[in-house]
């Protein structure tokens, strides 16, 4: 049984100019390459995705940014609630606009959302987490994640946001 409880409801949600503000992250880790034919010790980047509760395809953890937290705190909370992971929140990857079919309300009748997406280096996978009864988590290579991503805006966050950020960080490590 999980001691943590997922936040629910809309009474604490943040809105801006008719858009619901959302926070999320792309959880990642490194795995050693199993290529025995190579002498190099290559690390492979894997990202963690979760199943959607409303259809096929995989997602990155994300959810409403609430009034009593920073956007970074909201992203970390969503990673714990939906994917059951904790780690180090890294840089903001960007803001991504999308339309939600399931989250239309009086404050946002069009269902417009603006997501702030971060990179999250995973240090711990929890054995139990608030949404484990409705979520399965999957570690994927970048190529697998691009193919499995349910929403185009999340694919953009992965390809244009995360991959560019990761390439910059890798170059900085060698400077």
N, CA and C of each residue as an Amber inpcrd file, in Angstrom:
protein
   525
   0.8440000  -1.1980000   0.0000000   0.0000000   0.0000000   0.0000000
   0.8720000   1.2370000   0.0000000   0.4730000   2.2240000  -0.7300000
   1.2380000   3.4580000  -0.8730000   0.7520000   4.5040000   0.1250000
   1.6950000   5.1280000   0.8340000   1.3490000   6.1740000   1.7910000
   1.0540000   7.5060000   1.0960000   1.5810000   7.6760000  -0.1000000
   1.3410000   8.9000000  -0.8550000  -0.0350000   8.8480000  -1.5030000
  -0.6480000  10.0140000  -1.6330000  -1.9610000  10.1000000  -2.2600000
  -1.8830000  11.1090000  -3.4020000  -2.4440000  10.7520000  -4.5490000
  -2.4490000  11.6590000  -5.6980000  -3.4250000  12.8000000  -5.4580000
  -3.0430000  13.9870000  -5.8420000  -3.9440000  15.1320000  -5.7570000
  -5.0030000  14.9910000  -6.8510000  -6.2050000  15.3850000  -6.5400000
  -7.2870000  15.3450000  -7.5240000  -8.0700000  16.6440000  -7.4510000
  -8.8940000  16.8850000  -8.4630000  -9.7540000  18.0600000  -8.4600000
  -9.1300000  19.2440000  -9.1590000  -9.9290000  20.2800000  -9.3690000
  -9.4960000  21.4590000 -10.1190000  -9.4460000  22.7340000  -9.2660000
  -9.8180000  22.6720000  -8.0040000  -9.9400000  23.8930000  -7.2180000
  -8.6010000  24.6070000  -6.9700000  -7.4690000  23.9180000  -7.0750000
  -6.1530000  24.5280000  -6.8690000  -5.4010000  24.7900000  -8.1750000
  -6.0180000  24.5060000  -9.3060000  -5.3380000  24.6040000 -10.6040000
  -4.9900000  26.0380000 -10.9660000  -3.8800000  26.1810000 -11.6560000
  -3.4720000  27.4880000 -12.1840000  -3.9410000  27.6210000 -13.6280000
  -4.3910000  28.8320000 -13.9700000  -4.8140000  29.1550000 -15.3260000
  -4.1730000  30.4770000 -15.7220000  -3.9280000  30.6280000 -17.0180000
  -3.3640000  31.8720000 -17.5250000  -3.9110000  32.1110000 -18.9280000
  -4.5710000  33.2300000 -19.1130000  -5.1250000  33.6140000 -20.4190000
  -5.9600000  32.4890000 -21.0460000  -6.8030000  31.8610000 -20.2440000
  -7.6870000  30.8160000 -20.7500000  -7.0470000  29.4540000 -20.9350000
  -5.7900000  29.3170000 -20.5040000  -5.0950000  28.0220000 -20.6060000
  -4.8720000  27.4340000 -19.2210000  -5.0520000  26.1370000 -19.1230000
  -4.7050000  25.4110000 -17.8980000  -3.1960000  25.2010000 -17.9130000
  -2.5250000  25.5510000 -16.8290000  -1.0810000  25.3910000 -16.7450000
  -0.7420000  24.0070000 -16.2010000   0.1440000  23.3340000 -16.9090000
   0.4910000  21.9500000 -16.6400000   1.9990000  21.8580000 -16.4440000
   2.4420000  20.9260000 -15.6050000   3.8720000  20.6770000 -15.4000000
   4.1300000  19.1910000 -15.5860000   5.2540000  18.8860000 -16.2010000
   5.6100000  17.4870000 -16.4140000   7.1010000  17.3290000 -16.5980000
   7.5040000  16.0880000 -16.8110000   8.9240000  15.8340000 -16.9930000
   9.1590000  14.6320000 -17.8990000  10.3700000  14.5690000 -18.3830000
  10.8400000  13.4090000 -19.1190000  11.8700000  12.7390000 -18.2140000
  11.4430000  11.6810000 -17.5030000  12.3800000  10.9710000 -16.6300000
  13.3750000  10.1820000 -17.4850000  14.6480000  10.2210000 -17.0950000
  15.6560000   9.5020000 -17.8690000  16.6900000   8.8580000 -16.9580000
  17.4350000   7.9090000 -17.5510000  18.5320000   7.2340000 -16.8700000
  19.5210000   6.7920000 -17.9470000  20.6440000   6.2620000 -17.4930000
  21.6370000   5.7200000 -18.4120000  21.7820000   4.2230000 -18.1730000
  21.9170000   3.5000000 -19.2730000  22.1370000   2.0520000 -19.2130000
  23.3900000   1.7540000 -20.0030000  24.1900000   0.8230000 -19.4960000
  25.3970000   0.4140000 -20.2090000  25.0220000  -0.3550000 -21.4660000
  25.7510000  -0.1100000 -22.5430000  25.5480000  -0.8350000 -23.7950000
  25.9700000  -2.2840000 -23.6160000  25.2550000  -3.1970000 -24.2550000
  25.5630000  -4.6340000 -24.1630000  26.2870000  -5.1070000 -25.4240000
  26.8500000  -4.1720000 -26.1770000  27.5350000  -4.5060000 -27.4260000
  28.9010000  -5.1100000 -27.1130000  29.0060000  -6.4250000 -27.2230000
  30.2490000  -7.1390000 -26.9060000  31.3090000  -6.9580000 -27.9920000
  30.9070000  -6.5440000 -29.1920000  31.8570000  -6.4070000 -30.2960000
  32.6380000  -5.0950000 -30.2080000  32.2730000  -4.2460000 -29.3000000
  32.9190000  -2.9400000 -29.1780000  33.7160000  -2.8630000 -27.8820000
  34.8570000  -2.2040000 -27.9540000  35.6780000  -2.0080000 -26.7570000
  35.2470000  -0.7800000 -25.9610000  34.4140000   0.0630000 -26.5770000
  33.9760000   1.2780000 -25.8900000  32.8490000   0.9520000 -24.9140000
  32.8430000   1.6800000 -23.8480000  31.8370000   1.4930000 -22.7980000
  30.7700000   2.5670000 -22.9670000  29.8390000   2.3400000 -23.8760000
  28.8490000   3.3420000 -24.2430000  27.6380000   3.3010000 -23.3120000
  27.1780000   4.5110000 -22.9190000  25.9660000   4.6200000 -22.1170000
  24.8070000   4.9390000 -23.0360000  23.7020000   4.2460000 -22.8460000
  22.4910000   4.4630000 -23.6330000  21.4930000   5.2200000 -22.7680000
  20.8990000   6.2600000 -23.3430000  19.8780000   7.0260000 -22.6350000
  18.5520000   6.3010000 -22.7820000  17.8600000   6.1050000 -21.6660000
  16.4980000   5.5620000 -21.6780000  15.5800000   6.5750000 -21.0040000
  14.3570000   6.6660000 -21.4970000  13.3500000   7.5310000 -20.8860000
  12.2070000   6.6650000 -20.3580000  11.5960000   7.1370000 -19.3130000
  10.4910000   6.4090000 -18.6810000   9.1690000   6.9680000 -19.1810000
   8.3280000   6.0800000 -19.6820000   6.9870000   6.4750000 -20.1160000
   5.9610000   5.6380000 -19.3660000   4.7510000   6.1640000 -19.3040000
   3.6530000   5.4710000 -18.6230000   2.4960000   5.3120000 -19.6020000
   1.6490000   4.3380000 -19.3110000   0.4750000   4.1450000 -20.1620000
  -0.5370000   5.2590000 -19.9410000  -1.3150000   5.5010000 -20.9660000
  -2.4270000   6.4430000 -20.8810000  -3.6240000   5.7040000 -20.2940000
  -4.3870000   6.4010000 -19.4810000  -5.6010000   5.7750000 -18.9350000
  -6.7880000   5.9660000 -19.8680000  -6.5740000   6.7010000 -20.9790000
  -7.7120000   6.9940000 -21.8610000  -7.5060000   6.5250000 -23.2980000
  -6.5670000   5.6280000 -23.5180000  -6.3900000   5.1240000 -24.8760000
  -5.0000000   4.5650000 -25.0970000  -4.6980000   4.2260000 -26.3500000
  -3.4040000   3.6120000 -26.6600000  -2.2640000   4.6290000 -26.6210000
  -1.0640000   4.1350000 -26.6140000   0.1140000   4.9940000 -26.6300000
   0.6290000   5.2750000 -25.2340000   1.8450000   5.7950000 -25.1830000
   2.5100000   6.0810000 -23.9130000   2.6950000   7.5760000 -23.7310000
   2.8650000   7.9680000 -22.4670000   2.9620000   9.3760000 -22.0730000
   4.1400000   9.5940000 -21.1440000   4.5120000  10.8500000 -20.9870000
   5.4100000  11.2550000 -19.9090000   4.5360000  11.7760000 -18.7760000
   4.9900000  11.6390000 -17.5350000   4.1710000  12.1300000 -16.4200000
   3.9640000  13.6390000 -16.5050000   2.7300000  14.0590000 -16.3350000
   2.3900000  15.4870000 -16.3330000   1.0210000  15.6580000 -15.7040000
   0.7760000  16.8630000 -15.2160000  -0.5230000  17.1470000 -14.6340000
  -0.6130000  18.6020000 -14.2400000  -1.7260000  18.9700000 -13.6380000
  -1.9750000  20.3700000 -13.3080000  -0.9750000  20.9500000 -12.3340000
  -0.5770000  22.1830000 -12.6240000   0.2870000  22.9610000 -11.7320000
  -0.6370000  23.6760000 -10.7680000  -0.4540000  23.4410000  -9.4880000
  -1.3740000  23.9720000  -8.4870000  -0.8440000  25.2270000  -7.8060000
  -1.7640000  25.9760000  -7.1940000  -1.4570000  27.2880000  -6.6160000
  -0.4340000  27.2630000  -5.4820000  -0.3100000  26.1510000  -4.7830000
   0.5610000  26.0990000  -3.6120000   1.9380000  25.5140000  -3.9010000
   2.3460000  25.4760000  -5.1820000   3.6420000  24.8850000  -5.5250000
   4.2720000  25.6330000  -6.6960000   5.5880000  25.4880000  -6.8070000
   6.2780000  26.0240000  -7.9740000   6.0660000  25.0630000  -9.1360000
   6.3830000  25.5100000 -10.3420000   6.2200000  24.6390000 -11.5050000
   7.1460000  23.4170000 -11.4030000   8.3300000  23.6120000 -10.8600000
   9.2540000  22.4860000 -10.6670000   8.7240000  21.4860000  -9.6540000
   8.1710000  21.9890000  -8.5600000   7.5760000  21.1030000  -7.5550000
   6.4280000  20.3020000  -8.1500000   5.6410000  20.9320000  -9.0200000
   4.5250000  20.2330000  -9.6660000   5.0460000  19.1080000 -10.5670000
   6.1150000  19.3680000 -11.3190000   6.6890000  18.3480000 -12.2000000
   7.2020000  17.1540000 -11.3930000   7.8740000  17.4310000 -10.2890000
   8.3830000  16.3590000  -9.4220000   7.2280000  15.5630000  -8.8230000
   6.1860000  16.2620000  -8.3700000   5.0170000  15.5930000  -7.7910000
   4.3580000  14.6680000  -8.8070000   4.2060000  15.1290000 -10.0370000
   3.5800000  14.2960000 -11.0690000   4.4160000  13.0510000 -11.3640000
   5.7400000  13.1820000 -11.3510000   6.6130000  12.0170000 -11.5770000
   6.4090000  10.9760000 -10.4790000   6.2450000  11.4260000  -9.2550000
   6.0080000  10.5070000  -8.1370000   4.6180000   9.8880000  -8.2410000
   3.5840000  10.7270000  -8.4360000   2.2050000  10.2420000  -8.4600000
   1.9420000   9.2820000  -9.6130000   2.3560000   9.6670000 -10.8260000
   1.9890000   8.8880000 -12.0040000   2.9800000   7.7830000 -12.3580000
   4.2810000   8.0520000 -12.1650000   5.2960000   7.0870000 -12.5960000
   6.0470000   6.4210000 -11.4560000   5.8800000   6.9230000 -10.2500000
   6.5460000   6.3090000  -9.1050000   8.0590000   6.4220000  -9.1490000
   8.5560000   7.6040000  -9.5700000  10.0010000   7.8170000  -9.5940000
  10.3650000   9.1260000  -8.9080000  11.5650000   9.1160000  -8.3190000
  12.1390000  10.3080000  -7.7010000  13.5120000  10.5230000  -8.3150000
  13.9390000  11.7670000  -8.3320000  15.2590000  12.0460000  -8.8800000
  15.5970000  13.5070000  -8.8050000  16.5510000  13.8940000  -9.6480000
  17.0330000  15.2680000  -9.6910000  16.3630000  16.0020000 -10.8430000
  15.6110000  17.0460000 -10.5040000  14.9840000  17.8550000 -11.5490000
  16.0650000  18.6990000 -12.1990000  16.1530000  18.5840000 -13.5100000
  17.1580000  19.3220000 -14.2750000  16.5050000  20.5320000 -14.9260000
  16.9550000  20.9140000 -16.0800000  16.5050000  22.1430000 -16.7190000
  15.1060000  22.0450000 -17.3220000  14.5150000  23.2280000 -17.4800000
  13.2630000  23.3560000 -18.2280000  13.5710000  23.1100000 -19.6960000
  12.8380000  22.1940000 -20.3080000  13.0460000  21.8520000 -21.7190000
  12.2700000  22.7680000 -22.6510000  11.1990000  23.3530000 -22.1460000
  10.3900000  24.2490000 -22.9570000   8.9410000  24.2160000 -22.5310000
   8.1480000  25.0580000 -23.1890000   6.7000000  25.1100000 -22.9720000
   6.0090000  24.5870000 -24.2230000   4.9910000  23.7720000 -24.0330000
   4.3080000  23.1110000 -25.1430000   2.8110000  23.3000000 -24.9940000
   2.1800000  23.8300000 -26.0490000   0.7400000  24.0560000 -26.0560000
   0.0270000  22.8410000 -26.6290000  -1.0970000  22.4880000 -26.0240000
  -1.9080000  21.3900000 -26.5430000  -3.3510000  21.5860000 -26.1170000
  -4.2150000  20.8320000 -26.7320000  -5.6430000  20.8760000 -26.4140000
  -6.0280000  19.5520000 -25.7730000  -6.6410000  19.6250000 -24.6100000
  -7.0710000  18.4380000 -23.8820000  -8.5490000  18.1890000 -24.1270000
  -8.8630000  16.9770000 -24.5250000 -10.2750000  16.6200000 -24.7200000
 -10.9410000  16.2720000 -23.3900000 -10.1250000  15.8660000 -22.4090000
 -10.6890000  15.3990000 -21.1390000 -10.6830000  16.4710000 -20.0530000
 -10.0160000  17.6020000 -20.2580000  -9.9240000  18.6070000 -19.1970000
 -10.4960000  19.9550000 -19.6130000 -11.7090000  19.9490000 -20.0910000
 -12.4130000  21.1880000 -20.3800000 -13.2670000  21.5310000 -19.1560000
 -13.1750000  22.7730000 -18.6960000 -13.9590000  23.1860000 -17.5310000
 -14.3610000  24.6520000 -17.6930000 -14.9900000  25.2270000 -16.6610000
 -15.4830000  26.5960000 -16.7810000 -14.3580000  27.6180000 -16.9220000
 -13.1630000  27.2950000 -16.4090000 -12.0340000  28.2130000 -16.5180000
 -11.3130000  28.0700000 -17.8570000 -11.5090000  26.9260000 -18.4960000
 -10.8100000  26.6120000 -19.7370000 -11.7370000  25.8010000 -20.6440000
 -12.8180000  26.4420000 -21.1500000 -13.8230000  25.6940000 -21.9070000
 -13.2880000  25.0670000 -23.1950000 -12.2470000  25.6390000 -23.7610000
 -11.6770000  25.0970000 -24.9970000 -10.7290000  23.9270000 -24.7260000
 -10.3660000  23.7110000 -23.4580000  -9.4310000  22.6400000 -23.1230000
  -7.9920000  22.9610000 -23.4610000  -7.6740000  24.2500000 -23.6190000
  -6.3120000  24.6420000 -23.9640000  -5.3950000  24.5120000 -22.7600000
  -4.2020000  23.9570000 -22.9920000  -3.2320000  23.7470000 -21.9260000
  -1.8540000  24.1930000 -22.3780000  -1.0480000  24.6080000 -21.4150000
   0.3430000  24.9750000 -21.6730000   1.1820000  24.1990000 -20.6750000
   2.0390000  23.3050000 -21.1990000   2.8440000  22.4290000 -20.3440000
   4.2810000  22.9100000 -20.2620000   4.7860000  23.0260000 -19.0480000
   6.2070000  23.2700000 -18.8020000   6.8330000  21.8970000 -18.5750000
   7.7540000  21.5010000 -19.4570000   8.3610000  20.1680000 -19.3690000
   9.8360000  20.2810000 -18.9650000  10.2280000  19.4140000 -18.0330000
  11.5800000  19.3820000 -17.4890000  12.2220000  18.0270000 -17.7610000
  13.5340000  17.9800000 -17.6540000  14.2610000  16.7130000 -17.6160000
  14.3620000  16.3070000 -16.1450000  14.2080000  15.0110000 -15.8630000
  14.3280000  14.4980000 -14.4990000  15.2470000  13.2830000 -14.5210000
  16.4200000  13.3980000 -13.8940000  17.3410000  12.2640000 -13.7940000
  16.8530000  11.3600000 -12.6700000  16.4650000  10.1360000 -13.0080000
  15.8580000   9.2240000 -12.0380000  16.9210000   8.5810000 -11.1530000
  16.7160000   8.7050000  -9.8660000  17.6110000   8.0820000  -8.8770000
  16.9270000   6.9390000  -8.1250000  15.5800000   6.9350000  -8.1290000
  14.8540000   5.9130000  -7.3600000  13.5330000   5.5670000  -8.0360000
  13.2740000   4.2710000  -8.1580000  11.9690000   3.7820000  -8.6130000
  11.2450000   3.2440000  -7.3790000  10.1060000   3.8220000  -7.0730000
   9.3480000   3.4290000  -5.8920000   8.6540000   2.0910000  -6.1310000
   8.5820000   1.2910000  -5.0920000   7.8690000   0.0100000  -5.1860000
   6.3620000   0.2190000  -5.1930000   5.9260000   1.2710000  -4.5140000
   4.5020000   1.6090000  -4.5490000   4.3880000   3.1150000  -4.7310000
   3.3500000   3.5120000  -5.4770000   3.1250000   4.9310000  -5.7510000
   1.6330000   5.1360000  -5.9550000   1.1630000   6.3770000  -5.8550000
  -0.2820000   6.6460000  -5.8500000  -1.0700000   6.0490000  -7.0120000
  -0.5550000   6.0810000  -8.2420000  -1.3300000   5.6320000  -9.3950000
  -0.8760000   4.2720000  -9.9420000  -0.2140000   3.4850000  -9.1140000
   0.3090000   2.2080000  -9.6140000  -0.7830000   1.2280000 -10.0380000
  -1.9830000   1.3980000  -9.5220000  -3.0600000   0.4820000  -9.9150000
  -3.5830000   0.7720000 -11.3250000  -3.2990000   1.9720000 -11.8480000
  -3.7890000   2.3230000 -13.1870000  -2.6610000   2.6510000 -14.1660000
  -1.4230000   2.6180000 -13.7070000  -0.2760000   2.9850000 -14.5540000
   0.7550000   1.8620000 -14.5860000   1.2660000   1.6200000 -15.7820000
   2.4370000   0.7690000 -15.9290000   3.5470000   1.6660000 -16.4680000
   4.7490000   1.4440000 -15.9920000   5.8730000   2.2360000 -16.4750000
   6.7760000   1.3800000 -17.3580000   7.3670000   2.0240000 -18.3500000
   8.2250000   1.3340000 -19.3120000   9.4520000   2.1870000 -19.6090000
  10.6330000   1.5730000 -19.4990000  11.8750000   2.2350000 -19.8960000
  12.0960000   1.9570000 -21.3750000  12.3000000   3.0310000 -22.1500000
  12.4510000   2.9160000 -23.5930000  13.6760000   3.6830000 -24.0760000
  14.2390000   3.2160000 -25.1940000  15.2510000   4.0200000 -25.8650000
  14.5470000   5.2320000 -26.4660000  15.3070000   6.2100000 -26.8810000
  14.7170000   7.4060000 -27.4910000  13.9120000   7.0260000 -28.7290000
  14.4730000   6.1670000 -29.5720000  13.7730000   5.7380000 -30.7910000
  12.4490000   5.0660000 -30.4600000  12.4460000   4.1710000 -29.4760000
  11.2120000   3.4950000 -29.0640000  10.2050000   4.4990000 -28.5110000
  10.6950000   5.4640000 -27.7350000   9.8080000   6.4640000 -27.1330000
   9.1590000   7.3330000 -28.2030000   9.9310000   7.7370000 -29.2080000
   9.3750000   8.5540000 -30.2930000   8.2500000   7.7950000 -30.9910000
   8.4610000   6.5000000 -31.2340000   7.4570000   5.6750000 -31.9160000
   6.2220000   5.4230000 -31.0470000   6.3990000   5.3860000 -29.7310000
   5.3110000   5.0230000 -28.8180000   4.5290000   6.2030000 -28.2770000
   5.0330000   7.4050000 -28.4700000   4.4450000   8.5940000 -27.8690000
   3.0360000   8.8560000 -28.4050000   2.0910000   8.9940000 -27.5020000
   0.6820000   9.1790000 -27.8710000   0.3990000  10.5550000 -28.4870000
   1.0170000  11.5860000 -27.9200000   0.6910000  12.9480000 -28.3220000
   1.8450000  13.6120000 -29.0840000   1.5360000  14.2860000 -30.1900000
   2.5820000  14.9850000 -30.9490000   3.3620000  16.0060000 -30.1090000
   2.6890000  16.7130000 -29.2040000   3.4030000  17.7150000 -28.4050000
   4.4180000  17.0560000 -27.4730000   4.1260000  15.8620000 -26.9830000
   5.0950000  15.1550000 -26.1340000   6.2760000  14.6650000 -26.9710000
   5.9900000  14.2590000 -28.1970000   7.0650000  13.8610000 -29.1130000
   7.9800000  15.0620000 -29.3700000   7.3820000  16.2440000 -29.5590000
   8.1710000  17.4680000 -29.7370000   9.0240000  17.7550000 -28.5010000
   8.4420000  17.5780000 -27.3230000   9.1960000  17.8030000 -26.0860000
  10.3890000  16.8540000 -26.0010000  10.2070000  15.6320000 -26.4510000
  11.2870000  14.6490000 -26.4320000  12.3580000  14.9810000 -27.4730000
  11.9370000  15.1880000 -28.7200000  12.8900000  15.3660000 -29.8120000
  13.5120000  16.7650000 -29.8000000  12.6740000  17.7970000 -29.7510000
  13.1950000  19.1590000 -29.8170000  13.6910000  19.6630000 -28.4650000
  13.0360000  19.2360000 -27.4000000  13.4190000  19.6950000 -26.0640000
  14.5050000  18.8430000 -25.4390000  14.1730000  17.5990000 -25.1200000
  15.0950000  16.7320000 -24.3860000  16.3560000  16.4090000 -25.1700000
  16.2160000  15.9910000 -26.4210000  17.4020000  15.5900000 -27.1950000
  18.3590000  16.7650000 -27.4070000  17.8330000  17.9450000 -27.6980000
  18.7050000  19.1210000 -27.8440000  19.3700000  19.4720000 -26.5260000
  18.6120000  19.4450000 -25.4390000  19.1660000  19.7230000 -24.1140000
  20.2510000  18.7110000 -23.7650000  19.9740000  17.4330000 -23.9910000
  20.9310000  16.3810000 -23.6480000  22.2110000  16.5180000 -24.4680000
  22.0820000  16.8520000 -25.7490000  23.2570000  17.0410000 -26.5970000
  24.1090000  18.2070000 -26.0850000  23.4530000  19.2970000 -25.6820000
  24.1800000  20.4450000 -25.1240000  24.9030000  20.0600000 -23.8420000
  24.2290000  19.3310000 -22.9670000  24.8330000  18.9290000 -21.6950000
  26.0030000  17.9740000 -21.9240000  25.8710000  17.0920000 -22.9110000
  26.9610000  16.1600000 -23.2220000  28.1780000  16.9120000 -23.7440000
  27.9560000  17.9290000 -24.5790000  29.0640000  18.7350000 -25.1000000
  29.7370000  19.5120000 -23.9780000  28.9500000  20.0490000 -23.0660000
  29.5130000  20.8060000 -21.9320000  30.3890000  19.9230000 -21.0760000
  30.0510000  18.6400000 -20.9540000  30.8210000  17.7270000 -20.1330000
  32.2270000  17.5250000 -20.6960000  32.3920000  17.7380000 -22.0260000
  33.6770000  17.5300000 -22.6610000  34.4540000  18.8290000 -22.8560000
  33.8490000  19.9660000 -22.5240000  34.5470000  21.2640000 -22.6780000
  35.5280000  21.4960000 -21.5630000
